[in-house]
Structures are given as structure tokens and as C-alpha cells.
Amino acid sequence: MGLLRGSVFLFVLYLLHESNPSLIKLNNNGYEDVIIAIDPGVPEDETIIEKLKDMVTTASTYLFEATERRFFFKNVSILIPDTWKENSQYKRPKHESYTHADVIVAPPIAPGRDEPYTKQFTECGEKAEYIHFTPDFVLGNKQNEYGPAGRAFVHEWAHLRWGVFDEYNEDQPFYSASSNKIEATRCSAGITGINRVYTCRGDSCVTRNCRMNTTTKLYEKDCQFFPDKVQTEKASIMYMQSIESTVEFCNEKNHNREAPNLQNTKCNFRSTWEVISISEDFQSTTPMEGPPPTPAFSLLRPRQRTVCLVLDKSGSMASSDRLNRMNQAAKYFLLQVVENGSWVGMVHFDSTASVKSQLIQIKSNSERNQLLQSLPTVAGGGTQICLGIRAAFQVFKQQNSEIDGSEIVLLTDGEDSTASSCVNEVIESGTIIHFIALGPSADASVIQMSNLTGGSHYYASDNAQNNGLIDAFGALTSENADFSQKSLQLESKGLTLNSKSWMNDTVIIDSTVGKDTFFLITWNKQSPDIFLWDPSGTLMNTFTVDSNSKMAYLSVPGTAKVGIWTYSAQATADSETLTITVTSRAANSSVPPITVNAKMNKDNNIFPSPMIVYAEVLQGYAPVLGANVTAVIESNSGNTTVLQLLDNGAGADAFKDDGVYSRYFTNYTENGRYSLKVWAHGGTNSTTQSLRRPLNRAMYIPGWVVDGEIEGNPPRPEIDGNTQTILENFSRTISGGAFVVSQFSNTAFADPYPPSQITDLDATPDGDEITLTWTAPGEDFDVGTVKQYIIRISGSILDLRDNFDNALQVNTSGLQPNEVNSKETFTFKPGNIEEENATHIFIAIQSVDKNNLTSKLSNIAQVALFVPEADTSPEENPNHSNSGINISTLVLSVVGSVVVVSIIISTTICILTKRKRSSQSGTVF
């Protein structure tokens, strides 16, 4: 019953709306509104545009045939950076932006790093973030290494759209197969080729047979699999789409379940076609009878940013200091966030709407200060959201008849029953709606406008201490601007203090930022005493004090000094709420700053389904590892939950050390809106920039076998798997937007949450025993401590997966679970299984909580009951064994590792288990 209860709401998880920035629609088998964005850092080259068109066109046909005539690319927008010169063919984008790009063309993170990859940090069957191509790849300069661009695009599209994974494994390129041979990790196993060590110096290349590693009983590190150039096998696209005969995805019939690849690990040994076949795309379509049309392309180039602030000044804004807090946040946006060169206007609305400022181009502080004078000073009247939006349309049209891509920043705190009447009008206008909801009653209809126009949605409670309103405005940087132009938030915090109490702390200015550094202090009663010292100890006493808006701010001239800045603010009234916000821009336009992005996995959620917090820390496109990342989630009424996000590959975190920090959120307290805020801090010698090759990428082709001879490709740049650059101290904070929870109940579910799935089950030799290690799950996903573990073994991987409860159970009575995220260790002696002619022992774990809810089955570890047969050569002395008689060696293989346990086993074997460092032993149940 525990398993059933633990599975019911997990099924619901897949039925809910996901949070994904893509605007793609599937219409009559064709993908529409696909966005390919060329990064502003790419030098102008119109050939890239033509090559992208060729890539998509060939990919469309390849995709159509590979999916049995189901899918093709109908229309694609290519977003061209504004750093490229104007062209009459380039139109102005509407809702398209870099934020919503499905494919990004950007420089590599290091020279020669041109592998196509997909940013994918969710689980099997879930959509990924974006595909990354380099200019060299698009231009066709890497076709020998990665195959034709159109085919590679389909490989990456399957990652992006259907959440499948690669069927090769460069960390474990070989494995011990049931055929008693060493096989290359691939799908299908019918792909032919040879295993060789191939080394070149200049124009001279040497080939030799692979030798067996005496520890792993697999091939040595430098051994590679070289596929035959001419093949008959049709699968699989997720292994090596560059093979000419490869025109299909692996299916249930030809899928290689033995291969230690991510597809098997993440998708529970299902083939890629099985996963695709249950996708929403597949279920909503049928095969086409005729051929697909050729893709249509739109060439789009952003113009200067155009923004209109549409601000609510209705009567409800007079309560809870809302009007003043709105003005503080709007002033912050106008003074610091909106980029130079942008056009900004302003509209106020209540029962009516009025234009307070036509569009003004921001060139200096003069224009910014002029706009500050247009902010509302008095609240009163009702709430007519559509009137405010229509007034903004008139502001845009006053400047230019074409309003496509113009942005409306709409802030409101009230409900409006007529707001839904202008949704279609907003969509057809081509404008983008960014919605900031202030307080619990802000109208939900505007969320629909925001979602449908590609805008952002933020929520700020009446608790000023959390600084939510300023954070929301701070997140509204241009979606199409180069990184050097964007304002980055380094600090955002608040405290409620009594008179004479202090808010003391520090903020770090690292070397990647420092330009346009801005300190903002706000209060709600009386002006505090403010002190700020730079890293050399110099007092900065040039704050501008705005008593009417209850704020003070300081702009650091030039580039701020790198180091630790210290601030102190003393309250001068009781129950005073002080906040501080610090922002800066990139110090050097050629050096990407460290950034953090945050989001929830869904925009809307039905209780009790869990949610996942994601925060990605990057420098450019390179992951930042070892950061201390914290999320704060605030409910409608101000209840807050603090979560330490982890990049450990356990629980909610799909991949270890990919720069994406994750955690489950289940601490719901009410229905309504919740907001997300994330802090990321890095310490000296503890935070690094990872230069390892990304996961979920097209396979590098080392060469081909033609007429029995290897035709090698140029070797790619050698990169140590642990290559990292140590980073300096830094701090960043960002708003992760808002989400809505419904059907909350305090009594409906006594305990709805089982333990999280164990995804990193691993093994190492320990004398004559096998030691399992894994990360401890929590009792409620990743919170608390589980009650017990169930470990079972089988000779059949499918029987263990599908009939776990009937598999042979190992005695774990001496295994006491540790706290969540601890490293667990358990040792047992391998033993007899029921399956005849078994070549492997398979091991899996389930966790059980105090209410007997059980987790999903862990990843499955494998023990090969033979020494695999290697290719023979005069240089090798292979040790062949027959499975099932006198077995002298066990080879344990798990994705990412291969180990050997030397042990004498007879045809009758018993299993002994024991807790690590414990004298207790047990038997199989």
C-alpha cells in the first residue's frame, strides 16, 4: 500500500503545467515559433543565417522520417543581434527574445570546444532548456567530427523536446556484455566497428589492438570504438546520428539495455522511441499521408528597447504603504536597471487611465530624473487594467506606428473583472506584458497575458522586509541586451529594527563586475543613519537622500574597487523596516560576469504535488561549481521557507556538478501566489568554473573504418575531466518569479510525500565483498531521514525493474539510514540467484519512510559473472571464462564506474550482508 500511495501524486506531477520559456507550438504535425538566437558575441557573418536555414531544412526531412512521418519544422524565427548592421529583410520581433530561444548560436566556452549540446537538467521525458551550437559548427567546419548539422540538430531536438538522453558514454565507453565480450557502449548493439588505440603525431598515425585493464577487466583508457563507415543498422539517432544508415531512434525491439548510458539510467532502461511515444507531442498527432512543407523562416533583429510603465494608483494602493513602495521600486528601475538607449514612457490608471510621460530616450541621468517626476503621488479610485494597457498602446504608437516587441511593465494590487476582455487585443498587438502582482488580490487574468506574450510574472507581498517589489523591478533587464549592458543584483535584504539598532553586513564586488555600481537603502518611517566603506576603508558619504520616497542611493563613479564593501544602517524609529539593494554591471565587455538564474519547474501547481527549485550559476556559458546557493520562497501572507540548493546529483538535482542547484519544495501553507528569490555566494578556493564537456551532446566521431583501415578525424582538444578555474569571492541574488498553488488543504493528506529516488547507487571492491554507496534520500523527498532501505538482487534487469517486490531480498537489518544528503555505505557478499544462465547480478534499492511510503526504484547496479573476452592479439593474453561454472571474477559495473571484485564462487553461493564497520551479518530473505 505504501508504494501505491507514494506513486499517486507522482503521476499527477506529469499532468501539470511546466515552467518552460519556449514559445513553441505543435500545429498539424508542424513545430511553429521555433526561435534560433545568434548571440551578440558572434561576429557578423550572414553566411551563418544561410547555414542555419540549410540546417533546419535538412533536419525537418530527417525528423519527419525518423518519427514515422509525424513531425517537421513549420516556421522558424532567426533572431539576429542588434550588433549586426541593419538589413531590409530583418523585421522587428514581437514576443521573440533571447530568453525564449530554443537554439542559441554562441562562441564556445574554450577554443575548440565546438560540440553541439543541450542544456538539460530535468528528468526523463521532460523538456530541456535550449540547444547550443557554435558558429564553427553551424558554418560546417566541424562536420567530420560531429556529422551533418541537420542530423545533429535532430539529435539535440530529441533532448530538448522529448527529454531523452545519449546512448553513448565517454566516461564508460565499454562494458561487459551478456555475450561474455567487451562491447562498446552504444545503441543498437548491431552497429559494427573495431576497438583500437589510435595515436597520431603530426602526419604519422599508429594503430594497435586495445589491451585489457587488469583492474577493470575492460579496455584501457585510450581505447576507442571506430564504427564502420558503411553500416546496415538503422538505429540509433541518440547514439551516432552521423552514421549514414542511421535513420531511426532505438525502439523496444533493438534497444540495448545492457549499455551503461544515460538513456538507460535516466529513463529506467526504456528506449528513446518508447519515451518519445508517450510524449504529449506524439499522443496529440497521427502520421501524415503526404510530405511536409519546406520550413518558413523569419529574420528578426531587435531595435532599441521600448518600455512603458503602467502603474496602478487605485484606492487600495493607499494601504500597507503600497504606493510609496511602488514608487521606490520604479525609481530604482528608472535610475539603475533600464539600459541606456532605451525608450521609456509612463501611464497611471485607476478607474481611468492617463499618460504621464510619452516615450523618452535614456541618454543620461537627465532623462532618468525627468521620468522620476511622473510617478504617482496620490492613490484613489477603482481598477481598470485594460484602460491602462490601451493607454500604453497609444504611447507606443505616438513614437512609432510599429509597436511589435514593445514592453509593458504592469503593476497592480487589485482584481478587475474586465481584465480578461483585452487578452486577445494584447496578444494581437505584438507587445510583451511583464506583470508584477503586489499583494494577495492582484488580478490573475493578467498572468494569462504575461504567459501568452512571453513576458515575466513576479509577486511581491506586503512584507517590505523581503524587498520583493524592488527585486521584481530589478529582474526586468532587457531580454535582448548583451551581458555587458545588464544590471546584476549583488545584494538584496531587509530587516525590521527598533530605534538605535543596526543593519550591518558586507557585499562583495568581484572583478567581473564593478561598472555602474549602485547602492540603494529604503525605509518606511524615518531616515536612518547610513555608512558605507569601500575595500580600502574609505567612507563613501555621498548618498542622495529622497525623503519623500523614503530612499537613499549612491552611484559609485567609474569602476568600483574589487573586494569587500562594508555597510551599516542605524534605525532612528521603532518597528522600522530597512532594506538594501546593490547592483552593478560587467566591468569588461569581453569578460562575462558571473550570473545566477532561478525558476520553479512549474508556473501553476495543484497541492500536494511537489515542486522543484532550480538555480543556475554561470560565467558566460560555463557552469560555476561549489557555490553556496539559497532559495527563499514566500507565500501570499508572508510565510517564508528557506532551502539550501544542492548540485550533488541526488534528490531533485538531476546531474552532479553541472552548475544547476536544485531542491524539492513541499512546504505549502496556503493557496495563492508564492514568490522565489535566490542568493548565490562563492568563496575563495571553494568555487570553480568548470570547463568539462557538457552532458547531453552530440557524440564526437574519432574516425571511421573504411575497407578495414581507420580514417581518423583530427583529435579534439584534450580536456581533463576535472579541468576547473578557481574563482574569487562573489555574491549574486535574483528574483525567480512567481507561481500559483491551488487546492491546498491541511487535512487532506496526512503524509503525501515519499522518500526521493536514489539516483547515484555506486559500487567499489572491498576485499571479497561488494560495497554499495549512495546519497541518503529524505523521508519527505529530500527532507528528514528515511526509516529503512530495501535492497534486492536479480539475474534479470527487467525482472528487477518490473517485479522488484518479488526479487531476492538482502538482509539490511543492520543498516541504519543516515540523514538526508549523507553518504551511505553498505557491504555484502554476492550470492546465488534463481535465474539460470544469468550473466549478471543486478542490484537496486528502495527507501521506506515512517508511514511506509516507498520511493521510486533506484538506478540499477550490475555485477558481471565472468571475465569478458577481449580482442586477441600478440600483445594480449586474455583470460576467458565460461559463465555459470567456476567463476573466478565478478565485474561490477555502474554508469560512470567499473570495478572488479576477486572472489572464489562455487555453483552454490550464499549471501552474507553486513553494515560497514559492523560485525553483524545476515542472510537473504
N, C-alpha and C positions, 0 to 999 in steps of 0.2 A: 504493500500500500504506500510505503514511503517513496518508492520510485515513481509511482503514478502521480502522487501529489506534487512531487518535485518537478514533474515534466509538464503539467497542465499549463502553468503560466509561461513556461519557456516557449511553448508553442505559440502562445499569444504574442510573444516578442516579435515574431516574424510577420505578424499581421499589422503591425503598427507603422505609422509614417516615419520614415527615416530622415535624419538631418543630412542632406547632401546638397552641395552648392550647384550641382549640374542642372542645366535647364533643358536637357534632352527629353524629347517626347518620341514615343514609338507610334507611328500612324500608318496603318495599312502596310505593315511589314517594314516600313522605312524609318530610319532614325533621322529625326529633324532637330534643328537647333543645336547641332554639334558645334562646339567652339574650339578652334585651334588658335592659340595666342602666341605671337612671337614676342619674346622678352625684350624690353627696351635695351638690354645689354648686348643684343645681337647686332653687329654692324649691318648697315643697309645692303641688301643684296636681293634684287627682285627675282633672281633665279630660285630662291627659297620658296617663294609663292608658287611658282610653276611646278616645282618638285613636290610641294605639298598637294597640289591638285592631282598630279600624277599618282602619288601615293594613295590618296583616298579613292581615286577612281579604280585602280587595280585592286585595292583592298575590298572595295564593295563587291566586285565579282567573286573574289576569293571567299569572302564571308558568306555570300549568298549560297555558293556551292557547298561550303563546309558545314552550313547549318541546314542542309537539305531543303534549300530554296525558301528559307524563312525570313532572313534579314538582309538588309542592304542599307547603304548610306544615301538618304534622300537629299538633304541640304546641309551644307556646312558653311559656317562663317569663319573667315580667317581674320583675326584681329591683328592689325599692323601697328607697331608702336608710333607714338607721335614724334619720336626722334627721327623717323624716316620722313623724307620730303613728301609734300602733297602730291596727289595724283587724282585726276578727274574720275578714275574708276573707283576710288575709295569713298565709301559712304560713311555717314556718321552712325555709330552703333546706337541701338535702343537700350535693351536690357543686357546686352553682351558686355562682359568685362573680364579682366584677368582673374578676378575672384571666382568666376563661374567657368573658367577654362577647363575643358576636358583633356586637351592636349596642350602641352607647353613646349615651345622650342626655345631652349636656353643654352648658354655655354656650359661645358662640363665643369664639375667641381674641381677637377685637376686635369692637366694636359693628358690627352689620350684616353680619357675616361668617357668614351662615346657609346657605352652600352645603353640601348633603349630600356627603360624600366617604368614600372607603375607604382606610384605611391599608394600602398595598400596596407592598412593597419587594422582592418576589421577581419571578421571570421569568414569561413567558407560560405559562399552564396550571397555575401553582402557586397554592395557596390564599393569600389575604391574611390580615391580622390582625383587623381589625374595621371596622365601618361607624360613622360618626359623624353623628348628627343633632343639631340644636339644638332647644331647647324651642319656639322660634317656628316652626320648620319643622314639627314634629310637630303643633302646635296649628292648623296650616293657614293661618298668617299669611303664608306665602311661596309659596302655590300659583301665583300669577300668574307669579312669577319662575322656579319650578322644576317646575311641573306638579303633578298629584295625588301625594300622598305614597305611595300604593300602587305606582304606576308607578315613582317614583323609587327605592323600595325594591328593586324587581326589577332596575333598572339597577345599583344598588350590590351587590346579591346576586351578580350575574354577575361583578363584580370579585372579591368575597370568595370565592366557592365555586369558580369555574372559571378564575380568573386571566386574564380578558380585559381589554381596555383601551378607553379612549374613542375614538370615531370622529370627534370634532371636535378642533380645535387652536386655542386662543385666541392662542397665540404666532404661529401662521401660519394665519390664518383663510381665506386664499385661496391658490390655486396655479395654475400654467399647465397646463391640461389638454390632452390629445391632440386635443381638438376645436378647438384654436387659440384658446380663450377662457379668460378668467379665471373660475375656478369657486370656489365656497365649499367649504371642507374639510368633507366630510360623507359619510355612507353611509346609504342609497344615493344615487347621483347623481341619482336620479329625484325627490328631494324638491325641490319648486318654491318659488320666492320671489324677492325682489328685493334688490339690493345698494344701500344708501343710507347717506348720512351723516344722522343724525337727532339733533338737539340741542334741548334744552328749557331755558328759563329761566322758572321759575315755571310758569304755565299756558300759556305760549306756546311752541310747538314748530315747528321749521323742518326741512324735508326737502329734500335736494338729491342729485343724482347723485354717485357716487364718482368721484374723479379718480385718474388713474394716477400712481404714484410714479415719477419719472424715473430713479431708481436701480434699484429692484427690478423695474420694469415690471409691478408688481402694484398693487392699490388702496392708497390712502393709509391711514394708521394708524386714522383714525376711522371708516372704512367698516365697516358691519356687514351681515350677511346676515339678512334678515327673512323667515321662512318663511310661506307661505300658511297661513291658519288652516284651510282646507279642503283636504285632500290625498287622493290615492288610493293613494299609495305606502305599503306596509305595513312597510318596514324603514328605520331600524333602531333598536332599543331602546338600543344603546350610543351612538347619536348624540343623538337627541332623543325620548325616550320620551313626552314631554308632548304630541306631536302625536297627535290623536285616532285617526288611521288607523294609527298605528304599533303593530303587534301582533306583530312578528317580529324576530328577530336577522338581521343581514345574513348571507347564505349565499354559497356558492361562485359562484352564478349572478349575484347582484346586487351582490356586494362591489365597492367602489370601491378598486382597488389603487393608483390614482394619488394618492389623498388623503394628504397628509403628516401622518398622525395616529399616535398611539402604538400603536394596534392593528396597523397595517402595520409599524411599526418594530420593535416588541417581538415580534410573532407571525409575522414573516417573510412578510408580505403575505397571511396566511390570514385568512379571515373569522371573525367571532366564533362563528358556528354550527359552523364546521369545528373550532375549538378545543374548544367545548363537546361536540361529538360524539365526541371521543376521550378525554373525561374519564372517570375511574373511575365517577362517578355515572351517566353516560349508558350506559357499557358494561355496567353491572350492572342495568339496568332495561329494561322494554319499555313501550310506550304502554298506558295504561289504557283499558278499554272504557267504564266509567261515569264520572260526575262525581266529583270528590274531596269528601271530607267537609269540613265547616267546621272551621277550626283550633280546638284546645282551648287554653285559657290557664290558667296557674298564677300567682298573685300571691304573691311571696315577699319577706319582709323579714328581714334578718339580725338576730339577737339579739346580746347581748354575747358576745364571743369566749370559747370554752371549749377549753382545750388540756390535754393530758396528755403529759408527757414519759415515754417508755418507753425506759429506758436499759439497755443490755447491761452486765452486770458478770461475764460468764463468765471462765473462766481465761485465755483468750487476751488479754483486756484488760489483763492484768498486764505484757505485753511492750510494748516501744517507747514506754513512758510513756503508753500509750493511756488508761488510767483517769484519770490526772491531767489530760490534755489534754481529755478529755470533760468533766470537772468544770469546767475553766476556761471552756470554751465554753458549758456550761449555765449557769454563774453569770453570764456576760455576757448571755445571753438573759434570765435572770430579773431581773437588775439594770437592764438598759437597753432591751432590744428589745421585750419583750412590753408591750402598751399598758395604761395604767391602765383599770380597769373590767373587765379580762379575768379569767376564772376559770381557775386553773392547778392541776393535780394532778400526781402523780409515781408511777411504777411502776418497780421494778427487776426484771430477770429474768436467770436463768442456766438451770439445769435445772428450776427452778421460777420462780414469779413472786410478787411481794409488793407490796402497795400501801403506799407510804411516805408519801403525803400525799393526803388527799381534796381535793376542789376548794376552793381558797381564792381569794376575790376580791381582786385587786390594787387597793388604795386608797392605799397609801403605801409607804415603804421598809420598814415593819414587816413587812408580808406578804411582801415580796420576801426579806427576811433570814430569815424563818421557813422559806421554801421552800429556802433555801440549806442549811439544816441537814439536809435529807432526801437529799442527794446521796450516792452510794455511796462507801465508803472502802476496801473490800477486794474483790478480784476472785477468782473461783473457780467451778468447776462447768462444765456444758455450756451449750448454746444452744437454747432453746425459745422461738422468736419468737411463735408463736401463743398461748402461755400469757401472755406479756407483753401482747399485744393484747387478749385476753379480760379480763385484769385491768383494763385501761383502760376497757373497756366497763362494768365494774362501777363504776368511779369515776364515769363519766358518769351512770349510772342512779341512783347514790346521791343525786345532786343533782337530777336531772330524769329522768322516765321517757322523755322525748323526746331522743334523742341526735343527731338529724339535724344535720349541719353541724359537729359537734364534730371537733376536730383531734387527731390522734396524731402526735407527733414521735418517730419510731422511729430510734434509733441502734444499730447493731450492727456488729461486725467479723468475725463468723463465719458459716459456712454451716450451714443447718438443713434436712435432707431432708424435714422435716414441714411446712415453712412454706407450701407450696402447698395444704395441706389446709384452710386457713382463708380462702382468697381469696374464695370466694363469701360466706362469713359476713361478711367485711369489707365487701364491696360492698352487701349487703343491709342492713347496719347503718346506712348513711347517713353514716358517718364519713369523714373525709379523712385519708389517710396521707401524711405528709411523711417521706421516707426519707433518712437520712444514712448513707452507707456509709463506714466507717473501715477503711482498709487494703484489700489486693487480694482478700481472701477473703470479703467481706461478701456475704450471700446474694442471688442475683439474683431469686429469686421475689418478693421484696418490691417490686422495681421494677414488676412487674405490678400489685400492689395500688395503688401510688402512681399509676400511669398511669390505672387504671380508676376511681379515686376522685377524680381531679382534683387530686392532691397534687403536691408538688415532689420532685425527686430530686437529691441532692448527693453528691459524692465527696470524701473527704479522704485524702491519702496519709499515710504515717508520717513524712514530711518536715515537721517542725513549723515550719521556717523559712518555708514558704509560707502559713502561717496559715489553711489550708483549712478546718479544723474550726470555727474562730471565724467565718470568712466564711459558712459554711453556716448556722450558727445566726443570724447577723446578717441573712441574707436572709429569715428566716421572720417577717416582719411580717404583720399582718392583711391578708388579701386584700380585705376589705370596708371597711376604715377609710378615713376622709378623709385627704387628703395631710398635713394638719397634725398628725396623730397618729403618722405613721410615722417610725421611726428610719431615718436615712440615714447610710450609711458614707462618711466623708470620706477616711479613710486606712486602709491595711492593708498592712503589710510586715514582713519579718523578716530578720535577719542572724545568721550563726554567727560568733562572735568569740572571740579569745583574751583572757585576762585583761588589763585596763587598756585594751583597745580600745574605741572609741566607736561608737555608732549615733547619728548627728547628722542632723537634717533639719528641715523645716518643714511645716506644714499650714495651708491657707487656710480661714478661716471667712468666707464671703461673707455678704452682707446678707439672703439668702433663708433662711438657717439661723441657728442660734445658741442655740435653746432646748434645754434638757436636753443640753448638750454633755458628752461623756463620753470620757475618755482611759483606755485600758487597756494596761498593759505586762505581758507574761508572760516567764518564763524557765524553764529546765529544770534548773538546778543551784543557783546562789546568787543571792540578791537583788542586783540591780545598783544603782548609784548613779543616781538619776533626777533630771533637772532640766527644768522647763517654764517658759517665759516667754510672757506674753501680748504683743499687738502694741505695747503701750507700754513693754515691757521689765520689767514686774513679774514677779518669780519666784513661781510657784504651787507651794507646798511642802506642800500638804495631801493628798497621796496616802494612801489607805488601803492598807496592806500586808497581804496574806494569805499568810503564809509557808508554810502547809500546802498551799495550792493553787498556790503559786509565781506569784502575780499581784499587781499593784498597780493601783489605779484612782482616778480623780479625777473628780468631777462639778462642773462649773462652775456656780456659783449664778446664777440669773436668766438673762439672755441674754448669751452670750459676746460679747466685743468683736470687731468686724469687723476683719479684717486677717490678718497672717501671725503664726502662733504657732510658736515655736521649741522643739524638744525635743532633749535629749541623754540617752543612757543608756550608762553605762560598765560593761562586763562585769567581774565580780570572780572569774571562774573561766575556765580554758581550755575550748575547744570548747563555749562557752556559746551557746545559741540564744535570742536576744531577739526579741520581736515587739511591735509597737504597733498598736492599733486605735483610731480616733477616729470617733465618731458624733455626730449632732446631729439636731434636729427643726426644722421650719419656724419661723421667727421670728415670722411673722404669718399668722394663719389665712386672711387674704384675699389673700395673695400666694403663688402656687405656688412651691415651691422648684425649683431645677434638679435633675433626676434623670437617672439612666442605667439602662437595662435592657439585658440581654445574653442571647443564646441562640445555640445552634447550629441549623443548618437541619434536623438530624435527631437523634433520640434514639439510634438504632442505625444502624451503618454497616458495610458489607462492603468490606474492602480490595480494590482500591486506589481505590475511588470517592472523589472529593474531597468535602470538607465546606466549609461557609461559616459564618464567624463574623459575627454581627450585633450591633451595639451602637447603641441609640437614645438620643440625648441630647435632653432636652426641658425646657422650662419650662412647666408645665401641659400643653397640647397643642401648643404652638408649638415647632418644631424649633430646636435650637441648632447654629449653624454655626461652623466654624473651630476646633473643639476638637481637642486632641491626644489621641487615643484609642488605647490599647494593650491588647492581649489577651495573656494568658499561659495556655497550655494545658499541663497536667501529666498525665503518664501514670501508670499503676499503680506503676511503680518509681521515680517521681520525676523522669523526664526532662522538661524543660520546653522549650517553643517560644514565643518572643516575636514577636508580629505587630503591626505598625503598621496600624491600621484606617483606611480612607480613605472619604471621601464625595465622590468625584470622578466618579462615573458611569461608571467603567471597571472591567474585570475582574469581580470578584464584586459590585461595587456597581451596582445597577440604575439608580439615579437620582441625579444630582448635586444636592448642596445640599438634601437632604430631611431632614437630621438623623440619618440612618441610616448608620453607618460599618461597612464590610464588608471581608472579606478571605477568600481561599481558605485552607484548611488541608489540607496533604497530608503533613506530616512525621510519619507514623506510625512508631512504634518497637516496638510490641508489641500483642498482643491485650489486651482487658480495658477497664476504665474509664479515662476521661480526664475531667479537670475543667477548667472555664473560669473565668477571672477577668479582669475588665476594669477599667482605670483610665481616667478622663476628666479632662483638665485644660484650663482656659481661661485665657488671658492677656488682660490689659487691651488694648483696641483691636484684638484679633485674633479675639475670639469674639463672635458676634452672635446675637440672637434673630430668626429670620426670620418676617415677617408676610405673606409671599407666599401667594397662594391655593394650597391643596394640589392635588396631582395627583390623577387618578382620582376625579373628582367629577361630579355631575350638571350638565349644561350650563345656564347662565343664559340665560333667554329675553329678549332685548331688546324683543321685541314681535311682533305678528302683522300680516300683510297681510290685510285684510278689505275686499272689494269695491274692490281697488286702492289702498286707503289704509292707512297704517301706524297701528296702535293700539299705542302704546308702553307698556312697563311702567316703573315707577319705576326710575331708574338706581340701580345698586348702588353702595356707597361706593367711591370711587376709591382704588385702592391701587397705588402704584408697585411695579413688578415687583421692584425692589431694596430695598423697604422693610425696614429692619432696625433693631433696637435694640442698641446696643453694650452688652455685658455686662462685669461686673467679673471679676477673677480668681476661680476656683473650682476645687475638686478633689472628685472622687467616685470610689468604687470599689464593685464589686458582684460577687457570685458569679453566674455564668451557668449553674449546674447542671452536670450530668454527662452523658456519652454513652458508648456502648459500641462498640468496634471488634472485629470478628471476621475470621478467615481471613487474618490478616496473614502475609506471607512476605517474607523478604529477597531471595529469588532468583526468585520467580515472574514479576516484571515488571522488566525492565531499565530501561525508561523509560515508565511508563504515562501520563504527563501531557503533553498537547499545549499549545501557547500558548492563552491565553484569547481569547475572541471580541472583536474591535474593535466597539464599540457607539456610538462618537461620531465617526464619519467625517464631516467637515465640509469646507466649501469657501468660498473668498473669491476675488475677482478679483485678478489680479496682472499688470497690463498686458494683453498679448494672450494670456495664459495662464490656466490654472486651477490654483490652489494648494490641495492637499488637506492637511488637518490631522487628526490623531487622537492618542489616547493610546497609547503603546507598550505592548503586552502583554508578559508574561514568557515565558520558554522553557517553564517548567512553570506554566501558568496565569499567576499574577502574581508569579513569582519568576524572576530572571535576565534574559537578553537573547535575543531570537529570532535566527535565522540570516539570514532573508530575508523579504521581502514579495512576494506575487504580486498584481498589480493587473490587472484585466481590465475590459473595457467591452463593452456590447451595446446594441442598439436595442430589446430586449425585456426587460422587468423579470423576467418569468417564465423566459425562457431563461437569463438571468444567474443567477437563483436556483437553477434546477433543473439547468442544464448549464454550471456555471461553468468547468469544465476545458476546454470547447470554445469559450469566448468569446474574443474578440480580446485578446491579452495586451500590456500596455505594458512597455517596456524599463525595468527598475528596477535595472540593474546598477550604477548609481552611487548607489543608495540604501542606505546603511549603517545598520542599525537601532540605535537608542539603547536605553539601559537601561530596564527596566520603569517605567511611570508617567511617563516623559519625554514631552514634546510632540514629535510627529513632524511634519515638513513636507516636502512633495514637490510639485513643479511640473511640469506637462506641457501641451503644446498639444493641444487637441481635434482629432479627425480622423475619418476615414471609417469607417463601419460597414457591415456586409453587409446588414442588413435594409432592404428597400425601404419607402418611405413612412414611415420612422421619424420620430417627432416628438420623441423624447428620446434622449439618450445616458445610459445607466445605468452607474455605476461601483461596484465592490466590491473588497475586499481580503481575502486570506488570509495568515496568518503561518505560517512553517515553522521548526521547531527543528532542532538539530544532528543529530537522529536521523530527520529528515524526517517527523515528525508534524506534521499541519496543523491549524490552528484551524478553528472554525466560520466560515462566511462572515460578513463584517461587515454592518452596516447599509448600505443602498444609496443612493448619492447620484444625483441626477438633473440632467441638463442639457437644458433645453427648446430645441429648434431653431427657435424662432420668437418673435416679439413677440406676446403674446396679445392678443386682441380684447377691448376694454373696452366697457361700455355707452356708447352715444353720447349726447351732449347738447350744447347750445350752448356749455357751459363746457369741453368736452373736445376734444382734437384727436388722436384715436387713430391710431397708426401700425400699420396692418395689414400683415402679411407672409404670403406663402404658403410653407408648409413644403416643403423639398426643391428649391427653385430657387436664387435668390440670397439667401442668409440673411445678414442684417446684424447680428443679435444673438443671443447664446446666453444663456439664463437658466438658472442653476444653482440647483436647489432641493434642500434637505436639510431634514429635520424640524428645525424651530427656526430656519431661516435661509433667506433668498432673496437671491441675489446675481446680478449681471449681468456678463458678460464681453463687451466690444465687440471684434469681430474680423471681418475680411473672409474669407469662406469661399466657395470655388467648389464646383462639383459634384464635383470630385476633391480630396480632402484627405489630407494625410499627417499622421502623428502624430509629434511630437518630444517627447521626455521629457528632463528634466534634474533633477539634485539641486539643491535650493535652495542658492544661493551656489556653484554648481559650473559649470564651463564645459563639462562633458561632456554630450553629447546622445545620444539613442538613437532607435531606431525600433520600430515594432510588430513583434512576432514573427509 
